[in-house]
Amino acid sequence: MNSGFYRRAVGIAAVAALAGCATTSPRHVVQSREPLQRIVLPQASPNQDPMTLALAGEFALANADLDGAVASYVKAAQASDDPAIAAQATRVAIAGKRWDAAQITYQRWQTIQPNDPGLCQAHAMLAIHNGDLKSAQDDLQKLLSQPDGNGWRMVAQALVDADDKKQAGDLLEKLATPEHLGAKPEIWIAVGQLASRLGDKTLADTLAQRAVKKFGTAETYIWAAQAKVQAGDKEGARVIFAEALKRDSKNAHLRMAYAALLGQLGDNAQAAKLLAQGPQDELTFAARAAYAARADDKTLIEPLYRELRAKPQPRSGMTLNLLGELAEMLERKTEALDWYKQVPEDDEHWFEAQVRSVLLLDGEGKTAEAQTRIHQLQARAGDDAKALGDVYLIEADLLHKHGKGEEAVLVYDRGLHAMPDDTRLLYARALLNDDLNHVDAAVRDLRRLLELKPNDADALNALGYTLADRTENQKEALSLIEKALVLKPDEPAILDSLGWVQYRLGHMDEAVTHLRTAYAKQPDAEIAAHLGEVLWVSGQKDEAKKVWEQGRKKDAQNKVLLDTIHRLES
């Protein structure tokens, strides 16, 4: 609704208010001698006043009452000569897929303002719904005459909202001609992205390739590479990036995008090497450090540390914190503490540097000093819920690491007293209580967490696994885990839980299948413990021992694995 309508509405309201004041005590009003002033004009009924009806429609929308919104807006459009009301009524009806109402308000809009470009978009959406693709195409082509690409924005909205994405994609293919796309690369990219969103990856790739040939900008190369990835051709994306860098080797945006692709492909070392080429800034240094850390390659970390350390002063808080982290990865703990100490207290990285210092001090056996700093950080965090939650999590984790699990629970209790229903603290306390065999407390926290976040896949999985592993409530456990898997398909931890609950239900074949899949995706020690147990019980003891041995190589101290082996082999 445009601002003119609201200004007029306010004016009407003001006049109505004044009229109300003037007629409050009619016995004391002196008759005006001005011409025509004695004529009494009828007031609009609230059920017929366009402003009242339109506001009722907006309130209904705010309350997710689409039927009520459409009904109010249809009445408002019929009672008003303002095209903005008719336009909004049509949009609301189309959004709610109330097609008969949309047809009524569209006709009203057309009567009031027949040359409004928005009519073409609305008529196209009605035509698409009715299967009249020729009319829809004609309407959408008219929109493309709008300047500055505004027509493409309206076309995109019409096509994205279509129920039949295949039909929408076919229409887009007919509209996406060089003549209509014009001479702006951002339009080509946006239309290509629209094609991808409609599921037409072939059209997206075609437009991307044509955009590269026509413009050859970094942005078109990046989009072309992304289109290849979406089409499943990751090697093709590499080729495109390599070609782009030959043309513009110093383009930081291009190098960062290529590094991101390499990271997705698991080639973190190559990503770090790529970013080491060309001009450097804080963001480039940070990205290089992240990729080198993921690659766990000290031959990349060492030269980066030297290079960053050699940069002239003054150093920003971000650089000082990054130097500390690099020193940590190189196991130069004293140097790391010194870098963290230099981060200014008013810098946004100060808190992070202090947290890293606490962990280093504790690792060096300076537990008392670490605890003192934690309590200082709690006081400094104030009303910053994220920072305060981080500190409680760290304090509890350190206590648990030192075998003080019950004290760690008290820390979580203290944190949740300060921040009731903090989901991170609830989840952490639940896992710790489960580890301490406080099963009822763990289940209680996980149920509360799901009240706060009903579709949290991790919480669903955690509660499902706990019920499967520690109680006899296998039916609910299976339901929770299956719901989690819908939210996060192919997640190894959830597949592991699914295999485990199937084992607990006695469905051995299903258990082995799911656990093998989970282990293939993530061969960690805990999944090895579960898979090995199911194999052992199924009579495949030699294979179970092999799986356990592989798990030991990953994590020789894993409690679940060690307990499982001891219980079954003894």
Buried (B, 14 or more C-beta within 10 A) or exposed (E): BEEEBBEBBEEBEEEEEEEEEEEEEEEEEEEEEEEEEEEEEEEEEEEBBBBBBBBBBBEBBEEEBBEBBBBBBBBBBBBBEBBBBBBBBBBBBBBBEBBEBBBBBBEBBBEBBEEBEBBBBBBBBBBBBEEBBEBBBBBBBBBBEBEEBEBBBBBBEBBEBBEEBEBBBBBBBEBBEEEBBEEEBBBBBBBBBBBBBBEBBEBBBBBBBBBBEBBBBBBBBBBBBBBBBBBEBBEBBBEBBEBBBEEBEEBBEBBBBBBBBBBEBEBBBBBBBBBBEBEBEBEBBBBBBBBBBBBEBEEBBBEBBEEBBEEEEEBEBBBBBBBBBBBBBBEBBEBBBBBBEBBEEEBEBBBBBBBBBBBBBBBEEBBEBBBEBBEEBBEBBEEEEEBBBBBBBBBBBBBBEEEBBEEBBEBBBBBBEBBEEBBBBBBBBBBBBBEBEBBEBBBBBBEBBBEEBEEBBBBBBBBBBBBBBBBEBBEBBBBBBBBBBEBBEEBBBBBBBBBBBBBBBEBBEBBBBBBBBBBEBBBBBBBBBBBBBBBBBBEBBEBBBBBBEBBBEBBEEBEBBBEBBEEBEE
